[in-house]
Amino acid sequence: MQNIKPGISENKNIFADGDRILPLIVFITALILRFVYFYQIRGFGWTWNPSGDAFFYDSWADGIIRGGFMKGYPYYMSPGMAYLLAAVYYVLGHNLFAVLFIQFIAGSVNCVLVYYLARILFNRKTGLIAGLLACGYGMSFVLESIPVTAVWINLLNLAMLILLLKSLEKNNRLLALGAGFAAGLSSLFRPSVLLFAVMLALWKACRDIKMKKGADYGWLAAFIAAIIITISPVSARNCIVSGEFIPLTVSGGMNFYVGNNKTANGSYRAAGFKEVSDPFFMVSGYRDRTSQIAGRSMSYRETDSYWRSKAFGYIKDSFPDWINLVLRKFVLFFNNTEISTNRSFQVYRGDSPLLSMKLISYGFLCPAGILGMLLAVKKKGRTAVMRLYVLSYLAICLIFFTVSEYRYPAAAVFAVYAAHAISGFLEKIRQKKPGTAMGYALAMGLLCLGANAPGAIDMKPYSAAARYNRGLIYYEEEKYPEALSEFTQSLKENPFSAAAHNNIGNIYFNQGRYDLAVEEYEEALRIDPSCACAYNNIGRVYHVSGREEKAVTFYEKAVELDPSFAQPYYNLGIIYYAEGNNSAALKMFGEMLKYRYDEDVLKKIKKIKKWN
C-alpha cells in the first residue's frame, strides 16, 4: 500500500471520479436537513417578516431597485447582502421564499466545501466526517433562514481557503488571484476577512524569508491586488458621495466603541442613547450625539473617528477593567452559548423539533476542533493557514465583541479539525490502541466541559430582544393575543423595556381598551421620559376621544423630543385640517414628508392647495 504523507491528500486532484459520491452525500444530507427545518418553521410569521439587520437589508434591496435608498450617504452596513438581495428581487420579484431557498442551497454547498477543505488537509474519510458535522450545525439553520450575511461570508471564505491551500501547494499566482477575489467579495459582506488577509500576507512573507528563498512578492501581489480591485468600486462610491476616503463602511469606530466602553459586557450591547441598536438609526444616532458634543455638524468620518478615540480613551483610563472585558470576549468565543443580534437561537429552537434535538452544537465543534488542531500541530504549511484563519476571527471578536455571526466563519474550520480528532480516535480503535483512544476521549471530554460551562453571559436581554421582535411581527399581522404574549414574556426578561410597554399599549389601543393603553404608555415614559412614541400614542388616545386640544399638547411634546419622528406631524396636520386651519395643516404635512414619504399626504396637500 502506498504511504501517505501527513497533511497531504491521497489524490492531488480532489475533483477526481472517486471524490464525487462523498460530496454528493454531504450535499444531499445538508439539503434534506434544511428542508426539514424549513418545513417546521414555514408557518411562523417571523419566517416571512425580517427584523433587525435582515429588515434593513431587505429595505435597502428594495431601495436599490427603485434607485433611492442610501443615495448620497456612505455605506454604514456592508453592501454585499443588499445588492445580492436586490439581484434576486429584480429577477424574481420581492420573494423571500426564493431568498431562503437560495440560502439553503448555499448552506448545503458550504458543507461540501468543508468536505473538500478537510479532504485537502487530511483524507476522504476526514472530509466526509467534517462535511456531515457541518450539515448538522444548528446555528447554520437559523442564520440561513434569515436574509443576513453569514451564509455568504462562509461560502466565500471557504472558497478562499481552498484556493489558498491549492495556490500554496503549487505556488500558483492565478489561484492566489482567485483567493483574493473571494476575500474581497467576502469583505463586501463584512470586512472581518481583511484582518486574515493582512495576517496571511505577513505570515507568507516571513515564512518565505525564513526558508531563505525570499518573499514571493508576485504571489502576495496577486492576492492583495485582487482584494483591492474588488473593494475599489465601493471605496470610490463612498468617496464621491461623502467627500471622504471610506474604504468600505463608516461604522467601524462605532462598533469598536460598542465593544469597548464602561457598559460593555463582551457581547453586543447598544450604546445608551437613542435607538442606535436599530440599523436604520445607528449612524444617525451616533452622528447626532457627536455633533451635539462638538457643537457643529460632524462628518461621517469624523463621527467614526470620535467614537474610536472614545473607546481608546476608555482602554487607557480603565485598563484593568478592559483586560477583564477582553478575557470575557475570549471566553465567549469558545463557549457554547449562541449569542445572536438578529434571531435568538435559544428562543427559536422551541419552534423547530430539529433544532431542539441539538444535532451538532458549537460546544462540541469548538473543543473537538481545538483537539484536532493540537493533534495536527506538527503539520506545518497549509494547516498553519487554517490556524491563522481561526486566530483572525478570534481577534475580531476580541477587538469588537463576540456574537454568533462574528465567530460563525471559524466554526467551519473547527468542523474540519473536529473531524480530524474523530478520525484519529476511530483509527486508534481500529489499531486496537485503547489507551491512546481513551486519552483522546478524555481530552475531548475535558475541553467540552470547558466550552459548555454555564454562566458565560446573561442571555435574558438577548432572548428578550428576540421575543420583542416576534411580538412586533405578530402585531403587524394583527395577531394581538400572540403579540401580547411575546411582549409580556420579553418584559419578564427585561422589565425596563419602554418599547415593549409602548407596544402593549398599542395592542390595547387597537382593541379600544384606552385606559389600559394609557397605563402602558405612561409606564413606558416612567422608564424612558424621552420616549417620543409614547407621547404620540397618548395623544392618539385623546384624539380619538374627541379631546383634540389635549392631543395637540402630547403630539407637540413628541415632536420636541424627536424632530425626525414623522407620525406626530401627520397627526397634528389631521387635527388642523379638521379645524379648517389649512396653513398649519400644510406646514405639518410638509414637515412629515421630510422624514417619511406618503402618497395620501401628498394628495391631501394638493387638495388643500386646490381649494385655497
PENORVEN-V200377 format. One record per residue. N is the residue number from 1. PHI is phi in degrees with one decimal (NA if undefined). PSI is psi in whole degrees, -180 to 180 (* if undefined). OMEGA is omega in radians with two decimals (NA if undefined). Layout:
<<N;PHI;PSI;OMEGA> <N;PHI;PSI;OMEGA>>
This chain:
<<1;NA;140;-3.12> <2;-71.7;133;3.09> <3;-75.4;143;-3.14> <4;-110.7;126;3.10> <5;-71.6;141;-3.13> <6;-57.8;136;3.05> <7;82.7;-1;-3.14> <8;-112.9;133;-3.11> <9;-69.2;155;-3.10> <10;-64.5;-29;-3.07> <11;-134.6;122;-3.07> <12;-62.9;-28;3.08> <13;-89.6;96;-3.05> <14;-73.2;-8;3.12> <15;-104.1;20;3.13> <16;-69.4;171;-3.06> <17;-54.6;-39;-3.11> <18;-67.2;-12;-3.10> <19;-107.2;23;-3.13> <20;-100.3;-37;-3.06> <21;-71.6;-41;-3.10> <22;-66.5;-48;3.07> <23;-62.6;-31;3.08> <24;-65.8;-40;3.07> <25;-60.5;-44;3.13> <26;-61.7;-46;-3.10> <27;-62.6;-47;-3.11> <28;-65.4;-41;3.11> <29;-60.9;-47;-3.14> <30;-61.4;-44;-3.09> <31;-66.7;-41;3.12> <32;-61.7;-46;3.13> <33;-59.9;-40;-3.12> <34;-70.2;-36;3.10> <35;-70.8;-34;3.04> <36;-62.9;-45;3.12> <37;-61.1;-45;3.14> <38;-62.9;-41;3.12> <39;-59.5;-37;-3.11> <40;-74.2;-29;-3.07> <41;-103.6;-1;-2.98> <42;-62.0;-28;-3.06> <43;-87.9;-2;-3.11> <44;-89.2;137;-3.11> <45;-60.7;-33;-3.10> <46;-66.8;-19;3.10> <47;-64.8;-35;-3.03> <48;-107.7;5;-3.13> <49;-127.4;93;-3.12> <50;-62.0;150;3.07> <51;-137.2;165;3.11> <52;62.0;-134;-3.14> <53;-58.5;-38;-3.11> <54;-62.5;-41;3.11> <55;-65.9;-38;3.11> <56;-62.5;-49;3.14> <57;-63.5;-39;3.12> <58;-61.9;-45;3.13> <59;-67.0;-40;3.13> <60;-62.6;-43;3.14> <61;-61.6;-43;3.08> <62;-60.2;-41;-3.14> <63;-65.1;-36;3.10> <64;-62.0;-43;3.14> <65;-63.6;-38;-3.12> <66;-86.5;-11;3.05> <67;81.5;23;-3.07> <68;-125.0;-37;-2.99> <69;-68.4;137;3.13> <70;65.2;12;-3.14> <71;-70.0;127;3.12> <72;88.2;3;-3.14> <73;-123.0;143;3.02> <74;-68.5;154;-3.13> <75;-67.4;133;3.00> <76;-117.5;-8;2.89> <77;-119.1;151;-3.08> <78;-63.1;131;-2.98> <79;-78.8;-16;-3.03> <80;-55.7;-46;-3.09> <81;-66.4;-41;-3.12> <82;-62.5;-43;-3.11> <83;-72.8;-32;3.05> <84;-64.6;-46;3.10> <85;-62.0;-41;3.13> <86;-59.7;-39;3.12> <87;-64.0;-42;3.12> <88;-64.8;-46;-3.12> <89;-65.5;-35;-3.14> <90;-65.1;-39;-3.09> <91;-83.3;-42;-2.98> <92;-112.4;2;-3.04> <93;80.5;176;-3.11> <94;-74.2;83;-2.98> <95;-120.8;97;-3.11> <96;-69.3;-30;3.08> <97;-59.6;-43;3.13> <98;-62.0;-40;3.13> <99;-62.3;-48;-3.13> <100;-64.1;-41;3.12> <101;-60.7;-46;3.14> <102;-63.3;-40;-3.13> <103;-69.1;-36;3.08> <104;-66.1;-37;3.05> <105;-63.0;-46;3.14> <106;-61.4;-41;3.11> <107;-62.5;-37;3.10> <108;-69.1;-39;3.06> <109;-62.4;-38;3.10> <110;-57.4;-40;3.12> <111;-63.2;-38;3.09> <112;-65.8;-40;3.11> <113;-64.8;-36;3.04> <114;-62.0;-41;3.06> <115;-55.6;-52;-3.08> <116;-65.2;-34;3.11> <117;-63.4;-47;3.11> <118;-67.3;-33;3.13> <119;-64.3;-42;3.13> <120;-66.5;-44;-3.06> <121;-76.1;-35;-3.02> <122;-128.3;-94;-3.10> <123;-160.9;179;-3.07> <124;-63.0;-43;-3.11> <125;-60.4;-45;3.10> <126;-64.3;-37;3.10> <127;-62.2;-43;3.14> <128;-63.6;-45;3.13> <129;-62.2;-44;-3.13> <130;-62.0;-45;3.14> <131;-61.4;-41;3.14> <132;-70.4;-35;3.05> <133;-62.1;-44;3.12> <134;-64.0;-34;3.13> <135;-57.4;-39;-2.99> <136;-101.1;10;3.13> <137;-71.1;112;-2.98> <138;-58.2;-39;-3.09> <139;-64.9;-25;3.09> <140;-61.0;-43;-3.13> <141;-58.8;-44;-3.10> <142;-64.1;-49;-3.08> <143;-69.1;-31;3.13> <144;-76.5;-17;3.13> <145;-93.9;12;3.07> <146;-127.2;137;3.09> <147;-75.4;72;3.06> <148;-125.9;-178;-2.89> <149;-81.6;-17;-2.88> <150;-54.7;-50;-3.05> <151;-64.1;-35;-3.09> <152;-77.5;-35;3.03> <153;-60.8;-45;3.13> <154;-61.4;-44;-3.14> <155;-59.7;-49;-3.09> <156;-69.8;-39;3.13> <157;-67.0;-41;3.11> <158;-65.2;-41;3.07> <159;-61.4;-42;3.11> <160;-59.8;-47;-3.11> <161;-63.5;-42;3.12> <162;-62.7;-45;3.12> <163;-65.1;-38;3.11> <164;-63.2;-47;-3.11> <165;-62.6;-42;3.12> <166;-69.5;-36;3.14> <167;-69.4;-36;3.10> <168;-69.7;-36;3.13> <169;-63.7;-40;-3.06> <170;-105.6;-1;-3.03> <171;51.2;47;-3.02> <172;-97.8;115;-3.09> <173;-72.8;-29;3.12> <174;-66.0;-42;3.08> <175;-66.4;-36;3.07> <176;-62.6;-38;3.09> <177;-62.4;-44;3.11> <178;-62.4;-40;3.10> <179;-62.8;-38;3.12> <180;-66.1;-40;3.09> <181;-64.3;-40;3.10> <182;-63.2;-42;3.12> <183;-65.1;-41;3.12> <184;-62.9;-43;3.10> <185;-64.0;-40;3.10> <186;-60.6;-38;-3.13> <187;-66.6;-22;3.07> <188;-74.5;-17;3.06> <189;-95.4;-31;2.97> <190;-169.4;131;-3.02> <191;-71.3;-1;-3.04> <192;-52.9;-37;-3.06> <193;-63.4;-21;-3.13> <194;-65.0;-31;3.07> <195;-64.7;-42;3.07> <196;-61.3;-41;-3.13> <197;-60.5;-43;3.12> <198;-65.2;-46;-3.14> <199;-62.7;-39;3.13> <200;-65.4;-44;-3.14> <201;-62.2;-42;3.11> <202;-65.5;-43;3.13> <203;-62.3;-44;-3.12> <204;-63.2;-44;-3.14> <205;-63.9;-46;-3.12> <206;-65.0;-38;-3.14> <207;-65.0;-44;-3.13> <208;-64.7;-42;3.14> <209;-65.5;-41;-3.14> <210;-62.7;-35;3.13> <211;-80.9;3;3.06> <212;60.6;35;3.05> <213;-119.2;5;-3.14> <214;78.0;148;-3.13> <215;-65.6;137;3.10> <216;-83.5;84;-3.07> <217;-68.4;-24;3.07> <218;-66.2;-44;3.10> <219;-62.4;-48;-3.14> <220;-62.5;-42;-3.11> <221;-62.9;-41;3.14> <222;-63.3;-45;-3.12> <223;-63.8;-49;-3.08> <224;-72.0;-40;-3.13> <225;-60.4;-41;3.14> <226;-63.0;-39;3.10> <227;-62.8;-48;-3.11> <228;-61.9;-43;3.14> <229;-61.0;-40;-3.09> <230;-67.5;-41;-3.06> <231;-90.4;-11;-3.05> <232;-61.3;-36;3.09> <233;-61.6;-37;3.11> <234;-67.8;-43;3.11> <235;-60.7;-44;-3.14> <236;-63.9;-43;-3.14> <237;-62.6;-45;3.11> <238;-61.3;-39;3.14> <239;-65.7;-40;-3.11> <240;-65.8;-45;-3.04> <241;-79.8;-24;-3.07> <242;-113.7;-17;-3.07> <243;74.7;12;-3.13> <244;-129.2;151;3.12> <245;-81.4;109;3.13> <246;-129.6;99;-3.00> <247;-55.7;-46;-3.11> <248;-131.8;-70;-3.13> <249;-131.2;165;-3.04> <250;-108.1;18;-3.05> <251;-109.4;6;-3.08> <252;-61.0;-47;-3.14> <253;-64.7;-36;3.14> <254;-68.4;-43;3.09> <255;-66.3;-35;3.07> <256;-63.0;-39;3.10> <257;-68.1;-40;3.11> <258;-55.9;-39;-3.11> <259;-88.1;-6;-3.06> <260;-142.2;76;3.05> <261;-151.2;174;-2.99> <262;-66.8;-19;3.13> <263;-100.5;-1;-3.09> <264;-66.2;147;-3.12> <265;-121.7;11;3.14> <266;99.8;-22;3.07> <267;-116.0;-161;-3.10> <268;-82.5;124;3.02> <269;-142.8;115;-3.06> <270;-61.9;151;3.08> <271;-61.5;154;-2.99> <272;-85.9;44;3.04> <273;-149.4;144;-3.09> <274;50.3;-168;3.14> <275;-103.7;60;-3.05> <276;-74.5;-4;3.02> <277;-76.9;-17;3.10> <278;-82.0;121;-3.09> <279;-54.9;-30;-3.12> <280;-66.1;-28;-3.03> <281;-116.6;4;-3.04> <282;-57.8;-60;-3.07> <283;-68.7;-40;3.13> <284;-63.3;-37;3.12> <285;-63.7;-47;3.10> <286;-65.1;-40;-3.11> <287;-67.5;-41;3.11> <288;-61.6;-44;3.14> <289;-65.4;-41;3.13> <290;-63.6;-44;3.13> <291;-63.9;-38;3.12> <292;-63.2;-42;3.13> <293;-68.2;-42;-3.08> <294;-78.1;-20;-3.11> <295;77.2;16;3.09> <296;-155.3;166;3.13> <297;-72.1;124;-3.11> <298;-98.9;143;3.10> <299;-74.7;171;-3.14> <300;-64.5;-44;-3.14> <301;-66.7;-40;3.09> <302;-62.7;-40;3.11> <303;-61.9;-47;-3.13> <304;-62.5;-42;-3.14> <305;-65.5;-37;-3.13> <306;-61.6;-47;-3.09> <307;-73.3;-29;3.04> <308;-66.1;-45;3.14> <309;-66.5;-33;3.10> <310;-65.8;-38;3.08> <311;-65.6;-43;3.09> <312;-63.5;-34;3.07> <313;-62.0;-42;3.09> <314;-62.8;-43;-3.13> <315;-60.5;-43;-3.12> <316;-68.1;-44;-3.05> <317;-79.7;-26;-3.08> <318;-129.0;52;-3.01> <319;-59.4;-45;3.11> <320;-60.8;-41;3.10> <321;-64.3;-38;-3.14> <322;-66.7;-39;3.08> <323;-59.8;-44;3.08> <324;-61.7;-37;3.12> <325;-65.4;-43;3.12> <326;-63.4;-42;3.11> <327;-62.1;-36;3.10> <328;-65.2;-43;3.08> <329;-61.3;-39;3.13> <330;-60.6;-47;3.13> <331;-62.7;-43;-3.12> <332;-63.6;-32;3.14> <333;-62.7;-36;-3.08> <334;-97.8;-4;-3.08> <335;-85.3;153;-3.10> <336;-67.3;-22;-3.05> <337;-59.4;126;3.10> <338;-93.7;113;-3.11> <339;-109.4;111;-3.09> <340;-116.0;141;3.08> <341;-92.9;-2;-3.10> <342;-116.3;-51;-3.11> <343;-143.4;120;-3.06> <344;-69.2;122;3.10> <345;-61.7;-41;-3.09> <346;-64.8;-41;-3.11> <347;-73.6;-48;-3.02> <348;-77.8;-14;3.07> <349;-60.9;-29;3.12> <350;-67.9;-15;-3.13> <351;-91.6;-10;-3.07> <352;-131.5;113;3.06> <353;-56.1;-33;3.13> <354;-63.9;-46;3.11> <355;-64.9;-38;-3.10> <356;-66.4;-17;3.10> <357;-73.1;-16;3.14> <358;53.3;55;-3.07> <359;-53.3;-66;3.09> <360;-129.7;123;-3.11> <361;-108.0;161;3.05> <362;-62.9;-31;3.13> <363;-67.0;-10;2.97> <364;-103.5;-47;-3.09> <365;-57.6;-45;-3.05> <366;-65.6;-55;-3.13> <367;-64.9;-39;3.10> <368;-64.9;-36;3.09> <369;-65.8;-40;3.10> <370;-63.3;-42;3.09> <371;-60.7;-43;3.11> <372;-61.1;-38;3.09> <373;-64.8;-41;3.12> <374;-64.6;-38;3.12> <375;-68.7;-26;-3.10> <376;-101.2;13;-3.01> <377;-63.6;-28;-3.13> <378;-77.5;-13;-3.14> <379;-86.8;113;-3.03> <380;-96.3;-175;3.09> <381;76.1;-107;-3.00> <382;-67.3;-36;3.11> <383;-67.1;-27;3.09> <384;-65.0;-34;3.10> <385;-61.0;-40;-3.13> <386;-66.7;-42;3.11> <387;-64.0;-39;3.11> <388;-62.8;-38;3.12> <389;-62.9;-47;3.11> <390;-62.7;-43;3.14> <391;-62.0;-36;-3.13> <392;-65.5;-39;3.12> <393;-76.5;-30;2.97> <394;-62.3;-44;3.14> <395;-61.6;-40;3.11> <396;-59.6;-44;3.14> <397;-66.4;-37;3.12> <398;-69.8;-36;-3.14> <399;-71.4;-44;-3.09> <400;-104.1;-94;3.12> <401;-159.7;162;-3.09> <402;-101.7;117;2.97> <403;-135.2;164;-3.06> <404;-57.2;-41;-3.10> <405;-64.2;-32;-3.11> <406;-75.1;-34;-3.12> <407;-95.0;-7;-3.07> <408;-54.9;-42;3.14> <409;-60.5;-30;3.14> <410;-71.0;-25;-3.10> <411;-61.4;-34;3.14> <412;-64.2;-41;3.11> <413;-70.8;-38;3.05> <414;-59.2;-37;3.12> <415;-62.6;-39;3.12> <416;-62.4;-48;-3.08> <417;-77.7;-29;3.02> <418;-61.5;-41;3.10> <419;-62.9;-38;3.10> <420;-63.2;-41;3.13> <421;-66.5;-44;3.13> <422;-63.4;-44;3.13> <423;-61.2;-40;3.11> <424;-64.8;-41;3.11> <425;-61.6;-47;3.14> <426;-63.6;-35;3.12> <427;-66.1;-39;3.11> <428;-66.6;-36;3.06> <429;-63.4;-45;-3.13> <430;-62.7;-37;-3.14> <431;-80.3;2;-3.13> <432;57.7;51;3.05> <433;-118.2;74;-3.04> <434;-63.5;-32;-3.14> <435;-63.4;-47;3.12> <436;-66.1;-40;3.12> <437;-61.9;-42;3.10> <438;-64.4;-35;3.07> <439;-62.6;-43;3.07> <440;-59.2;-49;-3.08> <441;-63.3;-41;3.14> <442;-65.3;-45;3.13> <443;-61.4;-43;3.13> <444;-66.5;-39;3.12> <445;-62.0;-44;3.14> <446;-65.0;-42;3.11> <447;-65.1;-38;3.11> <448;-65.8;-38;3.09> <449;-59.9;-44;3.13> <450;-65.2;-43;-3.11> <451;-69.8;-26;-3.10> <452;-101.6;15;3.12> <453;-61.9;132;-3.11> <454;-76.3;167;3.02> <455;79.2;17;3.13> <456;-64.4;-33;3.13> <457;-161.6;150;3.08> <458;-75.4;115;-3.06> <459;-86.2;-5;-3.06> <460;-58.0;-46;3.13> <461;-60.0;-33;-3.10> <462;-75.8;-42;3.08> <463;-70.3;-31;3.07> <464;-62.9;-43;3.13> <465;-64.6;-40;3.13> <466;-64.5;-43;3.12> <467;-66.8;-37;3.09> <468;-61.6;-44;3.13> <469;-64.0;-39;3.08> <470;-64.3;-39;3.11> <471;-61.1;-40;3.10> <472;-61.4;-41;-3.13> <473;-65.6;-46;3.09> <474;-61.7;-37;3.13> <475;-63.9;-44;3.13> <476;-64.7;-29;3.11> <477;-85.8;3;-3.13> <478;61.5;30;3.01> <479;-94.7;75;-2.96> <480;-65.4;-39;3.09> <481;-60.7;-43;3.13> <482;-66.1;-42;3.12> <483;-62.9;-44;3.13> <484;-60.7;-41;3.12> <485;-61.8;-45;-3.12> <486;-67.0;-43;3.13> <487;-64.0;-38;3.13> <488;-66.3;-43;3.08> <489;-62.7;-38;3.11> <490;-60.8;-42;-3.13> <491;-68.8;-29;3.09> <492;-64.8;-32;-3.12> <493;-93.7;-23;3.07> <494;-142.4;85;-3.04> <495;-66.3;-10;-3.04> <496;-106.4;36;3.12> <497;-97.5;103;3.09> <498;-64.2;-36;-3.11> <499;-63.1;-40;3.14> <500;-65.3;-44;3.10> <501;-62.2;-41;3.14> <502;-60.5;-42;-3.12> <503;-75.0;-31;3.00> <504;-63.1;-40;3.05> <505;-58.7;-39;3.12> <506;-64.2;-37;3.09> <507;-62.0;-48;3.13> <508;-63.3;-36;3.11> <509;-61.7;-47;-3.12> <510;-67.2;-22;3.08> <511;-90.7;0;-3.14> <512;77.6;15;-3.14> <513;-97.5;73;-2.92> <514;-67.0;-36;-3.14> <515;-62.7;-44;3.11> <516;-66.4;-36;3.12> <517;-61.3;-46;-3.13> <518;-62.7;-39;3.11> <519;-58.9;-42;3.13> <520;-68.9;-41;3.11> <521;-63.1;-41;3.13> <522;-67.3;-35;3.07> <523;-65.3;-39;3.08> <524;-60.9;-40;3.14> <525;-72.0;-30;3.07> <526;-66.3;-36;3.12> <527;-75.9;-42;-3.10> <528;-137.4;94;-3.11> <529;-61.2;-14;-3.13> <530;-97.4;13;-3.10> <531;-74.4;95;-3.09> <532;-63.8;-34;-3.14> <533;-59.9;-41;-3.10> <534;-65.9;-42;3.08> <535;-61.7;-44;3.12> <536;-60.7;-41;-3.07> <537;-73.1;-34;3.02> <538;-64.5;-38;3.07> <539;-59.7;-37;3.12> <540;-64.2;-38;3.13> <541;-62.1;-46;3.11> <542;-65.5;-35;-3.11> <543;-63.2;-50;-3.11> <544;-72.4;-17;3.11> <545;-88.1;2;3.11> <546;83.8;13;-3.14> <547;-106.5;70;-3.03> <548;-62.2;-37;-3.12> <549;-61.4;-43;3.10> <550;-67.4;-38;3.14> <551;-62.0;-42;3.14> <552;-58.7;-40;3.14> <553;-58.2;-45;-3.11> <554;-74.4;-36;3.08> <555;-62.9;-42;-3.14> <556;-65.7;-35;3.08> <557;-66.0;-39;3.10> <558;-62.2;-42;3.11> <559;-65.1;-39;3.13> <560;-62.0;-41;-3.12> <561;-73.5;-35;-3.12> <562;-142.6;90;-3.10> <563;-62.1;-16;-3.14> <564;-94.3;4;-3.13> <565;-81.9;113;-2.98> <566;-73.4;-37;-2.95> <567;-58.9;-46;-3.13> <568;-63.2;-30;3.05> <569;-61.3;-45;3.13> <570;-61.4;-46;-3.12> <571;-62.0;-41;3.08> <572;-64.0;-42;3.12> <573;-60.4;-40;3.12> <574;-62.8;-43;3.14> <575;-64.3;-48;-3.11> <576;-64.4;-37;3.13> <577;-65.0;-42;3.13> <578;-65.0;-31;-3.14> <579;-83.0;-7;-3.12> <580;86.4;7;3.12> <581;-87.2;77;-3.00> <582;-66.6;-35;-3.14> <583;-65.1;-41;3.11> <584;-67.5;-38;3.12> <585;-63.4;-44;3.11> <586;-60.0;-41;-3.13> <587;-62.9;-46;-3.12> <588;-66.1;-43;3.11> <589;-63.6;-38;3.10> <590;-63.9;-42;3.09> <591;-63.9;-40;-3.13> <592;-60.8;-42;-3.09> <593;-68.7;-18;3.06> <594;-64.9;-27;-3.01> <595;-115.1;-16;3.11> <596;-154.9;125;3.13> <597;-77.2;136;-3.12> <598;-151.3;118;-3.12> <599;-61.9;-41;-3.11> <600;-63.1;-38;3.12> <601;-66.9;-40;3.10> <602;-60.7;-40;3.11> <603;-64.8;-40;3.11> <604;-62.7;-42;3.14> <605;-61.9;-45;3.12> <606;-62.1;-39;-3.13> <607;-66.2;-44;3.13> <608;-63.0;-45;-3.12> <609;-65.7;-33;-3.14> <610;-64.4;-40;-3.09> <611;-90.5;5;3.08> <612;-119.2;*;NA>>
